[in-house]
């Protein structure tokens, strides 16, 4: 009989049923209901082996470990040989002693004989001793046969009847075995390669004990595992359901105590909010600390790497060393963190990724004054470094230019839409790559943005321009990256923060700063960067605005790798960085190329747009996708002013041939 529960109200005379039943009656489970559930079978091949990057990483680790272990033992081989020579005679003596004791069968029933002797029972003792003698008789024959076989083997090896290598092979096998038998138990012959106990496997018992120790649960039985603890990349993953009413952020905030409970370094323990509910924790524990595992090779470091802002590009890795990617187009980025959290180099990864797209124009203003982006300056159409008035003015002008460019591009997109070339009303790959379209992608990066927005003279106008640019430029190919260490209302206006769709919070001190960057309520949802430590965890942070919030460590290649990437970006844009004597790739001189255009066209003044179109004809491998604005920036950087030029009845910005010739003459005089 099925019991049915009803909502009831207690009144005089007993409960009165209100409405229908609360719990539906149980129905029998059918086979169709079982097979219709989501297939939960685990894959045959582990995820760590299905990934080419992780297979290569495992192969490199195995080769490196084997090489290190081999070299370690080879350098200590003389000490090992001395130990073997010392303990092998002892082992031989012990082997002889064991053989004699076995042949005499003294150890078979000695305790029974001893008990008979203690009871003064000679009859029982004699019976037991006769049993020992019967066992001993055949053992002596076996021992004698083995000794004769050993003597015969030695004679064969010494007489030369066996192959020449046989005696040495016998010594290699027998002598270490004798040394192993002869050495004391606490004095091994071979030294340990690893110092200290190696962490091998995460178990459910370890997880339960650790979570109880940090106060996430009162009893181990209150913790459940929806799936077994298993290997996940270079570590182990334990998915745990906390007791009801306990949120995962409780564990995230106690990451230091959790590492203490597991007796592991902090950067080896990575708790995160589980995918099913707020009370679920994904505890991932690496095979080694992140600082010792290093970071997988950046895909952009490959010799043939080239990016497109319209396609996903790798800019970091998560705690399991999986690549994290995002397209740059239609994205604006806010990177925040305390000094030493690595925000400048996190922003560099985005700038380098954009630099490898030769169609993307770069405009960078850094207000730290340490030239963290100095190696990219020659790739920028506008660059400022420092905290002086000139640098701050340049930064404000970059934002003002971006806002004005958004106005111009809006009109261009409108006309393209009327022609059916932009049905969604935004820049497409084809429009951006079309020479002369004026819709090429532009990345504007402002490092230490609080210095600019907090300036009493120009900060307010710059903030307004940045806000409007972020709102309007998303679909127009104008991307903005802001990095700051003070995300308060004064230094970073809230309207800017609300409009940025990708937020990357590196190490911060408290919940307030965390939510200023990631948004209100992020801390309570478990998206917290307060667990990261400046300098120690530099580059680590929580990023939102991608498919799901995730911990990310920005790539930080060494200077040599960075130099090669920048050189390749420069080559893609028409030049080579490095040795001045390297003539394998011809360098383009923009002034000479402009003068060549003047000679071809035969006019005294040309529009920037005309020069850009002629550039594509002169050197398509270098200037195929260059825009009028990029030409203007390159030429103005050489000291040539941008002036109004009337050509074919139209007055537009451009330059005059006399100014180009004067700039070339000045350069030659300076060189002399």
N, C-alpha and C positions, 0 to 999 in steps of 0.2 A: 504494500500500500504506500503510495507516495505522499509524503508529508508536504503540505503547502503552507507557506508563510503569508500572513496578511498584515497590512498596516492596520493598527488598531488603536483605539482611544479608550483609556480606562475610565469607565463611568460606574456609577452605582449599579450594582447587580452584575458586574463583569465587563469584559471587553466587548466592544462593538466593532465589527469589521467595517473598514472604510475602503471602498474600491476593490480592485481585483488583486490577484496574487502578485507578490513582489518577485519571487524566484520562480522561473519557469520549471516545469517538471523535467527531470533528467531523461534524455533520450539515448537509446543504445548507440554505441559507436559502430559505424559501418566501415567496410573496407574502402568504399569510395571516399568517405570522409578522411580516412588515413592517407590514402595516396594523393589526395588533392592538396594536402599541406605542402608547404614549401620544402623542397628537398634540402635536407640538412646534412647530406653525406659529405664528408671531408674529401678534398681532392687527393688523388693518388700521388701526384708529385707535389712536394711541399712548395709553398709560395716562394721560399728563399731560393729554390732551384729553378723555378719557372722564369725568374727575372734574369735577363742576360747580365745586367750590371752586378747583381748579387752573385751570380755564378763566377764572374770575373773577380769580384772581390774575394770570394771564398778561395778561388784558385791562387790569387796573389797572397792571401794570408797563409794558406797551406805551404806554398813554396817558400815564403819568407820564414815561417816557423821552422820548416825542415832545414833550411840553409843555416839559420841561427843555431839550431840544436847541433847540427853536424860540426860547424866551426867551433862551437863551444866545447864539444867533447874532444875534437882533434887537438885543440890547444892544450888540453889537460891529459892527453894520452900518456906522456911520460909518467905522470903521477899515478895514473891507473895501472900502468905496467909495473911500477914499484909495489903497489898494493897487492897486485896479483902474485908477484914473486914472493911477497912476504907471507901471504895467507894461504897459498896453495899447498905448501908442505903441511901446514896445520890441518887443512882440509883432508889431505891424504891420510894423516895419522888418525883423524876422526873417522874416516871411512873404514880404515882397517879395524879400529876399535868397534865400530858398529857391526861389521861383518862377523867378528869373533863373538860378540855378545849374541848375535842372532843364531850363530851356529851352536852355541852352548845352550840356547833356549832358556836362559836364566830369567828372562823377563816374562815368560809365559804365565807361570802360576806362583811366582815368588811371594805374592801377598798372601796366598792361601798357605803356603809352607811356613811363612812367618807367623801366621795365626796359630797353626798347629804347634810350632815351637813355643809360642807364648803360653799355650795351654798345657805344655809338657806332654804332648800326644805323639810319641815317636811312631806309632803304627800309621797314623794318617800322614805324617811327614814322609815316611818311607814310600808309601803308595804314590804320593804326589811327586816325589823325586824320581820314581821309576817311570812315570808319565813323561817327565822332563827328559830323561835319558832316551826314551823311545823317539821323541821329537828330535833330539840332538843328533841321533845316529844318521838319519837321512840328510840332515842339514849339513853335516860335515862333508858328506859325499858331494852335495851340490856345491859347497864352497870350494872343494878341491877341484871339481870339474871347471868351475868358473875361473879358478886361478890358472889351471893348465891352458884354458882357452885364451886367457889374457897373455900368458907367456908366448903362446904360439903366434898371437897377433903382433906382439912386439917384435918377435924374430922375423916375421914376414915383412913388417915395415922397415926393419933395420937391414934386411938382406938385399933390398932393392927389387924384390919380386913385384911389389905394388908400385903404382905410379909415383913419380918423384914428389908430387904434392901431397900424397896421403899422410906422411908423418906430420907435416905442418898442419894439415886439416885436423888431424887427431889432437894435436897440441892446442889448437885454437878452440876446440870443443871441450876438451877434458880439463885443461888448466883453469879456465874461468869457473867451471863447475866446482872444482876443488877449492878455488879461492872463495867462492860463494859459501861453501860448506864450512870453511875455516874462519871466516871473518866474524867478529862479534855482531850481534843483532843491531846494535845502535851505531855501527860504523860502516856505512855502505861504501862500496868501492867507487861507484859512479856518482858524481855530484849532481844535484838537482838543477835543472835549467831555470825553473821558476822559484822565486823566493816567496814563501808564504803559501797559504792554501788557495788554490784556484777555485773560482766560482764556476760551477759546472751546470747546475740545473735549478730552476725555480720550482718549488713544490707548493701544493695547496696548504700543507701544514705550515710552511714558512710564511705564506701570505696571511693565513689566519692569525698566527701568533703575532706578526708584525702589526696588523690592523687592530688587534686587541690592545697591544702595548701602547699605541698612539691614541687610544680612546675612541676609535671609530666604531667599535662594538664592545659590548660587555662580555659576551661569551663567543667562543669560536663557532658554536653551532648556529649563531645568528647570521653567519656569512654563508652565502650560497654561490655556486659557480655554475652559470648557465652552460658553460662548455669547459672542457678540460684544459688545464694549463699546457700550452704547446709552444713549440719553437716558432718564432716569427722574425724572419730576417736574422740579423746578428744579435739575437737575444731571445727572451721568452716572454710570452704574453699571458697574463692571468686576468680574466674578466670576472669581476666580483660584484654581486648584488649586496649592498650594505643593508643593515637593518632598516625597517620602515621608518620614515621620518628623518633619516640621516642623509644629507646631500653629499655628493662626490666632492664638492669644493672643500669639505672638511678635511679630506685626505690630501687634496692638492695643496692646501695651505700648510699642511704638516709634512711637507716633503722631506725636510731636514730630519725630523724625528723618525719618519719612515725609513730613511736610509740608515739611521742609527739602529733601528730595530732589526733591519736586514743585515746589518754589519757590512754595508757596501758604501762606496763613495756616492755623494749626492748626484753627480753627473752620470751615474749608472742607473739611477732609479727615476722613472718617468711616468708618474700617474697622470691620467687624463679622464675626462668625463666619458662614460660609455655611450654607445649609440642608441640605447633603448629608452632610458629614463634618467632623471637627474640623480638618482640614488645608485647608479651603476658606475664602477670604476674600471677603467682599462689600465692595469698596472703592467708596464713594459719594463723589463730589466735587461740591460745589455750584457753581453758576454764580457765586456770590459768597459771602463769609464769612457765617456764620449771624448774626453781630452786625450785618451790614449788610442782610441780607435781611429782618430783622424776623421776625415770627411771624404766621401767618394769624389773622384775627379769630376770637375765641372765639365759638362758637355760642351760648353762654349770654348773650352781650352783646346778642342780638337783643331787640327791644322786646317780643316776645310769648313769650320763652323761659320755659318752665316744665319742671321735671324731675319724675321719679319715682325713688325709690331702688331700685325694682324693675326699671327699665329702664337700659340703658347710657347713661352721661353722659360728655361729653367733659371731660377734665381736663388735657390736654396734647397735644403734637405730637411726632412722631418727627423724626429728622434730615432726612427727606425732606419735612417739613412736612405729613405726613398726620395726621389727628386720631387720638388714642388714647383709647379709651373703656373704661369698666367700670361694671357695676352696683354700687351701694353695698350693697345688701342681701346678707346672707350673706358679707360681706367684712370682714376686719379688716386694717388697714394699719399697717406699720412704715416710717417714713421716717427715714433716718439720713444724717449727713454732718457734715463739719467746719464750724466757724463760717464764715459767708459763702457756704455752698454753696446757700442758698435753701430750706432745708427748711421753715421756717415758712410761707413763701408757697406752697410746694408743698402743705402741709397746708391752707392757706386755700382752694385751689381745690376741695378735697373738701368743706370746710365750706360754701362758697358754693353748690356744686352741691346739697348737702343742704338749704340754706336755701330754694332755689327749689321745694322740695317742701313745700307748706304743711302736710302731714300729719306731717312729720318734726320731732321735738323735738330741740333742740340743747343740749348741756351742754359747756362749754369751760373748760378751766383752762390758762392759759399762765404759765409760770414764768420767762420772760425778763424780764418787768416793763416791756416797752416798748409794750404794748397793740397788738401786731400784729393782734389780733382785736377790737380795741375797737369798731370800727364794726358788729360783729355782736353786741355784748353785749346790745342790747335785744331781739334775737331769741332769746336763750338763756333757758331756765328756770333755769339755774345758770351762773354765770360767775365766774372768779377770775383775778386778774392780780397778779403779784408773786412774791417769794420769802420773804415773811414767814410767820409761823406761821398767820395766818388764811387766807392763800391756799393754803398746803400742806394745811391741814385741810379746806378746801373741796374741793380736788382729791381727797383721800382719801375724803371723804363722797360725792363723785360716783361713784367706783368702788364704794363700799359700797352706794350706792343701786342702781347697776346690777346688782350681784350679787343684792340682795334682789328687784329687779324681775324678774330672770331666774327666781327661785323662783316668784314670783306668776304670771308668764306661762306657766311650765311647766304649772301647774294649769289655767290658762285654755285652753291648747292641748289639754290632755288632754280637757277637757270638749267643746271644739269638735270634736275627733276623734271622740268618741263620737257627736256629732250628725251626723257625716259632712261637716263643714265644713273639716277639715284632714286630708285623707287621708294626706299625707306627714309629718304631725307637725310642721309649721312654719307660720309666719305667711304668709298669702297676701295678695295685693293687696286682695281683697274684705274679709278680716278686718281689715286695717289701716285701711281707709277707713270701716269701720262705726262710727258714733258710739257711744261708750260701751263699745266692745269692750276698751279698755285694751291693745290690741296695735298701736298706732301705732308707726312706726319712731322710733328714738332714736339720734342720733349723739353719741358721747362722744369728745371730742378732748382729748388731753393733750400740750401742747407743752413741750419741754425736760423730758421725762419722767424723766430721770436725777436732776433736782433732787428730785422726789417720792420715787422709789424709793431714792435714796441717803440720805434723811433718817434719822438714827439713831432717832428717836422713833416715827415712823409709817410709814417707808418699807417695812418688812418686811410689815406688814399690808396696805398698799396694793398691794404687788406680788402678794401672794397673792390679793387680791380681783380684781386685773386679770387674773391668770392664769385664775382660775375663770370670770370673766366672758367672757373671750375664748373659752374652751372651750365654754361653755354658751349664750352669747347669739347665736351665729351664726344659728341657725334661728328665733330668737325676736324678730327685728327690732331687736336691740341691736348696733350697729356701733361699733367702737373704732378710733381713729386715734392712734397714738403717734409722736411726733417726738422724736428725741434726737441728740446729737452725741457721746455716749460709750456705744457699744453693748457695753461689757464686762460681765463676769459680775456685778459689784457693782451697776452702774447700771441694767442691763437683764437680769434673770434669764433664763437660757437657755430655761427652760420657756415663757416668754412668746414669745420669738423663734420657737421651734419651732411654736407654735400659730397664729401669724399667717400667713395664706395669701397676702397680697400684700405684698411687700417692695420698697421703693424706696430704692436706695442712690445718694445724690448724691456729690459729691466727697469722697474719703477719701485718706489718705496712703499706706496700705500694703495688702498682701494680707490681713493679719490682720483689720483693720477691715472690709475688703470682705466677707470670708467670715462675719464676725460678723453682718452685716446680711442678706446674700443666702443664707447657708448654706454649710456646708463643701463645698469643691470648686468653688464658683462661679467663683473666679478661674481655676482650671485649665480650666474649660469655656469660658473666654473672656468670662464675665460680669463685667467689671471696670470699676469706676468710678474707678480710680486715675489714669486719663488725663485726668479733668476737673480744671479749675483753680478754686479758690474765687474768688468774685466775678466773674472773667472768664466762667466757664461756669455762673454761678449759675442754678439751676433745672434743669440737665441732670443726668441720672442713669440708672442701669440699673434697670428694674423687672422683677420676676418674679412669677408667680402669675396672669398673664393667659394669653392663648393661647400666647404664646411670649415669652421674655426679649427686651426691646427697649430701646434708648435712648429716653428721654422727656424733653422739656423742658416743665416746668409752665407753664401760662398765668400771665401777670403783667400784667393790664390796668392802665392808668394810673388815677390816683385818680378822674377824672371818670367813666370807664366803670364802675369799681368802685362808685362812689356810685349810679349808675343801677341797677346790678344789685341792690344792697342795698335800694334804694328799692322796686324791683319785688317783691323777696322780702317786704319789710315790708307792701306793699299786698296781696299774696296772703294774708298772715296777718292782715289786718284793719286796716292803718294805712298812713300815708304818711310817708316821711322826707324832709326838705327844708325848703322855705320854710313858715314857720308861717302865712303868709297864704294859702297855697294851700288853697282850699276846694272844689276840684273833686271830691275824694273825702272823704266824711265820716269823721272819726276816731271810733273806738269807745273809750269810757271804761269800763274793766272794772269799776270800783267802782260807777258808775251802773248798769251792766247788771246787776250782782249785786243791787243794791238794787231794781231793777225786778223781778227774779225773786222776791225776798222779798215785794214788794207783790202779785205775781200769785198766789203760792202761799199767802200769808197765814200764815206760820209764823215763829217766832223763831230757829230754827236749821235749817240744811239741810246735807245731805251734798254733798261735791264732785261726786259722780256725778250727783246731782239737778240741781245748778246747770249742769253740762255739758249735760245733756239739755235743760234749759230754754233754755240759750244757743242751741242749734240752732233752737229755735222763734222766738226773739226776732230773731236776725240770721243766717239760714242762709248768706248770702253770706260771712260772716266766721267763724262758729263751727260750720259744718256738720260738721267733722271733728275738733273739739277734744276732748281727753280730760280725764278727771277730774284726772289728774296735772298737765296743762298749766294747767287752771283754778287748781288749788292753787298752782302756782308763780307765776302772774300775780298772784293776790290776795295771797299772802304777800309778794311784792315790794313791795306798797303798804303794808306794815306791819300786815297783818291776820294774827293767829296762826291756825294750824291746830289745832283742838281736837276732842275727842270730842263728837259730837252724836248724841243719841238721837232718831230719827225713825221713825215707823211701827213701833215696837218693835225697831228695829235700831240699834245704836250703831256709828257709823263716823266717820272723819275728815271734818270740814267746818268751817263758820264760823257765827258768830251775827250777827244783824242789827245788834245794838248795836255790835259791833266795826266793821262796815261803815260805819255812820253816824258813828262816832267818827273813822275814817280820813278820811272826806269832810270832816268839820269841821276836822280838823287841816290838811288840804290847803288849805282856804279861808283859814284863819288865816295859814298860811305864805305864801300867795299875796298876802295883803294886806300 
